Amino acid sequence: MRFVFTCKPTFVTQYRRFSSNMANNSDGNVSWNKQIGTTGEYKRASRTFRNKVTADGSSGFKAEKGRYHLYVSHACPWANRTMIYRKLKGLEEVISVNVVDYFLDSKTGWSLLNKDPASTLDTVNGAKYLKEVYFKADPNYDNSFTVLVLWDKQTNTIVNNESAEIIRMFNSEFNEFATNKELDLYPSHLRSKIDEINDWVYPNINDGVYKCGFARSQEAYDHAVHNLFEHLDKVEDILSKNRYLCGDTFTEADVRLFTTLVRFDLVYNTHFKCNIKKLKEYPNIWEYTKEIYQMKGVADTIVVEHIKKHYYMSHTSINPFGIVAAGPIVDYTVPHNRGQLGK
Ligand SMILES: N[C@@H](CCC(=O)N[C@@H](CS)C(=O)NCC(=O)O)C(=O)O
């Protein structure tokens, strides 16, 4: 009897806590909850701060050492793009960074409370929540409070919150300060090819995994998952002949694809039901993913704990109890074989 008496209240308390936090199985104010189309398909909203940092300052935002600051999530594939560029271009001393906590609370949004060793406080604005940074830039802001954010410490505003644009700035506009200024991931002779690849990789693969995970009808999910794997088949075919997506040159298109691939078996396969195959079952894509992971500096930007805990714990509409799956163990450090395809 004593056992029953002491254990039962604990169970009841835990049960109540879950049911009040996770009411209706909805994810409250986070943007993915508001982006559902008429047949249950997920539709990503566009971003709102779209200014540009330029080397000459003609845009009003001149590239300068120490002037700009990134707010990122280690979980987020879009933010990860910028962290990889920052490493590869040698911009660590030029662009400062703060990292949000992995848990995205549906009521407060991203927090900067430094709840675990891989996250940080806000060292620039002293914000506890990312939304405060958005409101500082625009008190009337009424869109979603997404990572990543490129902040200008001089004019106290958000320059841009769209990763596709920020990586182009990092690639070319900060070369005066970059320790690896020679690296050009958007070279002029490959631009149309890179754009063409981005045009189908983004909606079908980068965003395609989210369309599977956030689908709210069987029809929407079926369409999204088959479409995703058709495009992964296409990537596998390209990578069976070429070392990289655009041939023998590593480019922006590869970085953009990689940040989805590196999360694939860790979370998308199970949590987003992208499970027709595991990434490991695509021999060329798997080797290619390991090759990019092993490029100097890239592994430093991949924080597996944040990736897994963020997805499994934050998306309560699809994983109501926030239980983090134990597996699979994915080892990206095993030597890759991509050297046999040249260069
Ligand atoms: N297109 C944006 C997407 C940014 C985005 O959707 N970020 C997610 C995290 S992966 C976010 O912050 N979501 C918060 C929310 O939906 O409220 C980019 O590439 O920068």
The ligand as a Gaussian input file, in Angstrom:
#p B3LYP/6-31G(d) Opt

LIG

0 1
 N       13.274000      30.122000     -45.397000
 C       13.771000      30.346000     -44.071000
 C       13.210000      29.302000     -43.130000
 C       13.514000      29.556000     -41.648000
 C       12.683000      28.624000     -40.734000
 O       11.612000      28.157000     -41.157000
 N       13.163000      28.380000     -39.494000
 C       12.455000      27.519000     -38.551000
 C       13.407000      26.550000     -37.869000
 S       14.028000      25.304000     -38.935000
 C       11.855000      28.354000     -37.432000
 O       12.520000      29.183000     -36.864000
 N       10.596000      28.109000     -37.096000
 C        9.938000      28.796000     -36.024000
 C        8.469000      28.918000     -36.288000
 O        8.017000      28.261000     -37.223000
 O        7.795000      29.646000     -35.567000
 C       15.277000      30.311000     -44.175000
 O       15.784000      29.537000     -44.985000
 O       15.950000      31.070000     -43.495000

